[in-house]
Amino acid sequence: MDRMSAVNRIKSVYLLSSKHSIDNMGHKMLDAILNY
């Protein structure tokens, strides 16, 4: 059970960080387009 909760926690952290990095990429692309 502890192992499953740890895996779920790692998954949620990974999903949050990947979504955050995708958002950052989107903002950088928007900035590049606006500043072009």
Secondary structure, DSSP 8 states (H G I E B T S, - for coil): -HHHHHHHHHHHHHHHHHHHHHHHHHHHHHHHHHH-
